[in-house]
Amino acid sequence: MEKVILTGNEAVALGAWEAGVGLGIGYPGTPSTEILEALNGYEGPEVSWAVNEKVALEEAYGASLGGWRSLVTMKHVGLNVASDPLFTAAYLGVNGGLVIAVADDPGMHSSQNEQDNRWYALHAKVPMLEPADSAECRAYTSLAFTLSEVHDMPVLLRLVTRVSHSRGLVNRRETQVYNRAERPYERNPQKYVSLPAHCRVRRQDLERNLQSLMADDRARKLNIMEITNPEIGIITSGASYNYVKEIYGDRYSILKLGLVYPLDEEIIREFASRVNKLLVVEELDPYLELHIKSMGIPCEGKKYIPAMYELNPQIIAQSLKKVGLQPQREDAPVVDNPVTDLPPRPPLLCAGCPHRGFFYMAAREKINLTGDIGCYTLGAMPPLNAIETCVCMGGGFTVGAGLSLSLSGANKVFGVLGDSTFYHSGMTGALEAVYNKRNLVPVILDNQITAMTGHQENPGTGHMLNGTPTIAQDVARILQAFGYEQVFNVNAYNLQEIHEAIKQAREAKGQVAIVVKGPCRLLKGVEKGAARFIDTEKCKDCRLCLRLGCPAIYLVQGRHPGINKEMCVGCGLCDQVCHHGAITSNLVKEGER
């Protein structure tokens, strides 16, 4: 065996590959994205980006029925999208192992909520494993496929941001050969067709499957007792276990739960019987605490530990000081007052972002604009202040359609989303708006990539995840097929075109849409234009250029605008905004950065 340093996501990919996974499929979403990108680096499995998480799980389920081991990946909110097939798949069971890797985001580093997906395991009656580090990510993933096949059910693998993105040592076989795990396909409508009569039988099978899993030593061994102190015992799991060990070491007894659903009541009772006081340390909801209390076992947790945002050793140490717990080392670093005087770095659209021009004109025209999840959500930030709502993927159109009803008689509502989101869940909203004749103008900002999560392919790019060419979908043609009478295709860097499209869309009597096309400036092969500069002799200090919110435009010593030529990509929007001809690319004045 050789030791390698891997992130949790990379270790999940390794574990899946070693287990002979046939299909890896998902939708990109931080903090889960790198799992499939890492798996794509191995020879053997079919690895794909799906159009959304529901499609991914359904396709993986089909591959499982055909006998392949299948891995589905998504971020926590993606499981909301995939929950429909999840619940039914739990009843029907599997053939090849089916593992669903879901990455929660405590603290909302890059998400719109911090839902605790442990509840999904309970709700859907699907086993859930929770690794604490990269080594466990590899081992748990491999084991999850075995448990799935042996006990005839999907298995959830819960990650969190710190586990997904932290690096750790992982043992890997020095010589490895890929062997796809395959089982024969058996036609079995009584099992796999979810008619009520069939599902009533499968409901009983589901309970038996859970009971058989609880009797499986391979699953039960994921729960580990560390008895060192009969006075205090701490029950924890996942990343929280690492924090507890870092701050307390072996000073207190610990029960680490690797199987978080179904909970092993026997080991929990045994652990509780061996300590005088029981504490529960877990991120987000009191999932473990409530279940332990329901067993009639006294314990405390959220009375001291915050139920919001992610934990760290300092938060835990400060919280449990209230019940007398002390760090193992007296000099253990505890930050009472974190640094707060750092320069602010608010999120901004990149210099030259193709979304900026539309948002600038939308704000100037004072249109009602609903949005959703992507880089373009930043159109809500100052100084653009263009977007009024952001709920979920696809909500830019559907929330806008509803708003248009309650604003009846007022101006049209514009709904905005990106090309990848359009394929994910925007097409249904666009169809809803035209079908029910809502007073909505769908706007698709087509930057030819799934940008926010790191430039993943989507149905509009013309390439699959592994680079294989495929049919590139055309947003405008899809909208026309839906029945939109006119689709305005405009250049993302031509403010006059954007202005005319907004004006005509407002005045149109029928159903119209706008597609704003311009490649993401961070894509390989996208050429820079000539850097701009501001001629201070012509500049009237009106500061209209600052309203673009471009990070390349700044105030020189707080007095007048200037342009950072190292950041400027020459998109030309600021030229069009300036009414005085003060912005040009003809000359780089001495002293400009």
FENVENFEN-V583755 format. One record per backbone hydrogen bond with DSSP energy under -0.5 kcal/mol. NH is the residue of the N-H (numbers start at 0). CO is the residue of the C=O. E is the energy in kcal/mol with one decimal. If there is no record, write none. Layout:
# FENVENFEN-V583755
NH/CO/E
NH/CO/E
This chain:
# FENVENFEN-V583755
1/171/-3.4
3/169/-2.5
5/3/-0.6
5/167/-2.4
7/162/-0.8
7/165/-1.1
8/163/-2.1
10/6/-2.2
11/7/-2.1
12/8/-1.9
13/9/-2.2
14/10/-2.8
15/11/-2.4
16/12/-2.5
17/13/-2.8
18/14/-1.3
19/16/-1.6
20/15/-2.1
21/68/-3.0
22/68/-1.6
23/45/-2.9
24/70/-2.6
25/47/-1.2
26/72/-1.3
31/28/-2.9
32/28/-0.6
34/31/-2.0
35/32/-0.7
36/32/-1.2
37/33/-2.5
38/34/-2.4
39/35/-2.3
40/37/-1.4
41/38/-1.8
45/21/-2.8
46/44/-0.6
47/23/-2.5
49/25/-3.0
49/47/-0.5
55/51/-2.0
56/52/-2.5
57/53/-2.4
58/54/-2.6
59/55/-2.5
60/56/-2.4
61/57/-2.1
62/58/-2.2
63/59/-2.2
64/60/-2.4
65/61/-1.7
66/63/-1.6
67/62/-2.4
68/180/-0.9
69/96/-2.9
70/22/-3.1
71/98/-2.7
72/24/-1.6
73/100/-1.6
75/102/-2.0
77/74/-1.0
78/74/-0.7
78/75/-1.3
79/76/-0.8
80/76/-0.9
81/77/-1.8
82/78/-0.6
82/79/-0.7
85/81/-1.6
86/82/-2.1
87/83/-1.2
88/84/-2.8
89/85/-1.7
90/86/-1.0
91/87/-2.5
92/88/-2.5
94/95/-0.7
95/63/-3.2
98/69/-2.5
99/154/-2.8
100/71/-3.2
100/98/-0.6
101/99/-0.7
101/156/-2.6
102/73/-1.9
103/101/-0.7
103/158/-3.0
107/104/-2.4
116/114/-0.8
118/115/-1.4
119/116/-0.6
120/116/-0.9
121/117/-1.4
122/118/-2.9
123/119/-3.1
124/120/-1.1
125/120/-1.9
126/153/-0.6
127/260/-2.7
128/155/-2.6
129/257/-2.7
136/132/-2.1
137/133/-2.0
138/134/-2.1
139/135/-3.6
140/136/-1.7
141/137/-1.8
142/138/-2.4
143/139/-2.6
144/140/-1.4
145/141/-1.2
146/142/-2.8
147/143/-2.3
148/144/-2.0
149/145/-2.7
150/146/-2.4
151/147/-0.6
152/147/-1.7
154/97/-2.1
155/126/-3.2
156/99/-2.9
157/128/-2.9
157/155/-0.6
158/101/-2.8
158/156/-0.6
160/103/-0.8
162/159/-0.7
163/159/-2.9
164/160/-2.4
165/161/-1.1
167/5/-2.2
169/3/-2.7
171/1/-3.0
175/173/-0.6
180/19/-2.0
181/179/-0.6
182/66/-0.9
190/187/-1.3
191/187/-2.5
192/188/-2.1
193/191/-0.7
194/192/-2.2
198/194/-2.8
199/195/-1.9
200/196/-0.9
201/197/-2.3
202/198/-2.1
203/199/-0.8
203/200/-0.6
204/200/-1.7
205/201/-2.6
206/202/-1.4
207/203/-2.0
208/204/-2.7
209/205/-2.1
210/206/-2.1
211/207/-2.5
212/208/-2.1
213/209/-2.0
214/210/-0.9
215/212/-1.6
216/214/-0.6
218/215/-1.0
219/215/-2.2
220/216/-2.3
221/218/-1.5
222/219/-1.8
223/221/-0.6
223/255/-2.6
225/253/-3.2
227/225/-0.8
232/276/-2.6
233/252/-2.5
234/278/-2.9
235/233/-0.5
235/254/-2.4
236/280/-0.5
237/129/-0.7
239/236/-1.1
240/236/-0.6
240/237/-1.2
241/237/-0.9
242/238/-1.6
243/239/-2.4
244/240/-2.6
245/241/-2.3
246/242/-2.0
247/243/-2.8
248/243/-0.5
248/244/-1.7
250/247/-2.4
252/228/-0.6
252/231/-1.9
253/225/-2.2
254/233/-2.7
255/223/-2.9
255/253/-0.6
256/235/-2.6
256/254/-0.6
257/255/-0.7
259/127/-1.7
259/257/-0.7
260/127/-1.2
264/262/-1.2
267/263/-1.8
268/264/-2.6
269/265/-2.2
270/266/-2.5
271/267/-2.5
272/268/-2.0
273/269/-0.6
273/270/-1.3
274/271/-1.0
275/229/-2.0
276/230/-1.9
278/232/-2.9
279/299/-2.5
280/234/-2.3
281/279/-0.6
283/308/-0.7
286/284/-1.7
289/285/-2.6
290/286/-1.6
291/287/-2.7
292/288/-2.5
293/289/-1.8
294/290/-0.7
294/291/-0.9
295/292/-2.0
296/291/-1.6
297/295/-0.6
299/277/-1.6
303/300/-2.2
304/300/-2.9
315/311/-2.2
316/312/-2.7
317/313/-2.6
318/314/-2.4
319/315/-2.7
320/316/-0.7
321/318/-1.0
322/319/-1.0
323/320/-1.8
324/319/-2.1
327/246/-2.0
331/328/-1.7
335/333/-0.9
352/349/-2.1
355/352/-1.2
358/354/-1.8
359/355/-2.6
360/356/-2.1
361/357/-2.8
362/358/-2.4
363/359/-2.1
364/360/-2.6
365/361/-0.5
365/362/-0.7
366/361/-1.7
367/411/-0.6
368/366/-0.6
369/413/-2.5
370/388/-1.9
376/373/-1.8
377/374/-2.0
378/375/-2.2
379/376/-2.0
380/377/-1.7
383/380/-0.9
384/380/-2.2
385/378/-2.9
386/378/-0.8
387/368/-3.1
388/368/-0.6
390/370/-0.7
394/391/-2.2
396/393/-1.1
397/393/-1.3
398/394/-2.1
399/394/-0.7
400/396/-2.2
401/397/-2.0
402/398/-2.5
403/399/-2.2
404/400/-0.9
404/401/-0.7
405/401/-1.6
406/402/-1.5
407/404/-1.3
409/406/-2.5
412/438/-2.2
413/367/-3.1
414/440/-2.0
415/369/-3.1
416/442/-2.0
418/444/-1.1
421/417/-2.2
422/418/-1.8
423/419/-2.0
424/420/-2.7
425/420/-1.3
425/421/-0.7
426/421/-1.6
428/424/-0.5
429/425/-2.3
430/426/-2.3
431/427/-2.5
432/428/-2.2
433/429/-1.7
434/430/-2.7
435/431/-2.5
437/432/-2.6
439/437/-2.0
440/412/-2.5
441/439/-0.6
441/511/-0.6
442/414/-3.2
443/513/-2.6
444/416/-2.5
444/442/-0.6
445/443/-1.1
445/515/-2.2
446/444/-1.1
449/455/-2.2
450/448/-1.1
453/450/-2.0
454/449/-1.2
455/449/-1.7
460/457/-2.3
461/457/-0.6
463/467/-2.5
466/463/-1.9
469/461/-2.2
472/458/-2.7
472/470/-0.6
474/472/-0.5
477/473/-1.9
478/474/-2.4
479/475/-2.2
480/476/-2.1
481/477/-1.6
482/478/-0.7
482/479/-0.9
483/478/-2.0
484/510/-1.8
485/510/-1.0
487/512/-2.8
488/486/-0.7
489/487/-0.7
489/514/-2.8
491/516/-2.6
493/490/-2.0
494/492/-0.6
497/493/-2.1
498/494/-2.7
499/495/-2.5
500/496/-2.3
501/497/-2.4
502/498/-2.4
503/499/-2.8
504/500/-2.4
505/501/-2.1
506/502/-1.6
507/503/-1.6
511/509/-0.6
512/485/-2.0
513/441/-2.6
514/487/-3.2
515/443/-2.7
515/513/-0.5
516/489/-2.7
516/514/-0.7
517/445/-2.1
519/446/-1.9
522/519/-1.7
525/522/-1.5
526/524/-0.8
528/568/-3.5
532/583/-2.3
534/532/-0.6
534/581/-3.3
535/533/-0.9
537/534/-1.1
538/534/-2.1
545/542/-0.5
546/542/-0.6
546/543/-1.2
547/544/-1.3
548/545/-1.5
550/348/-0.5
552/549/-1.7
553/561/-2.5
555/553/-0.6
555/559/-3.4
556/554/-0.8
557/554/-0.8
558/555/-2.4
559/555/-0.9
561/553/-3.0
563/551/-3.2
564/562/-0.9
565/592/-0.7
566/563/-0.9
567/563/-2.2
575/571/-1.3
576/572/-1.6
577/573/-2.0
583/532/-2.0
583/581/-0.5
588/586/-0.7
591/588/-2.0
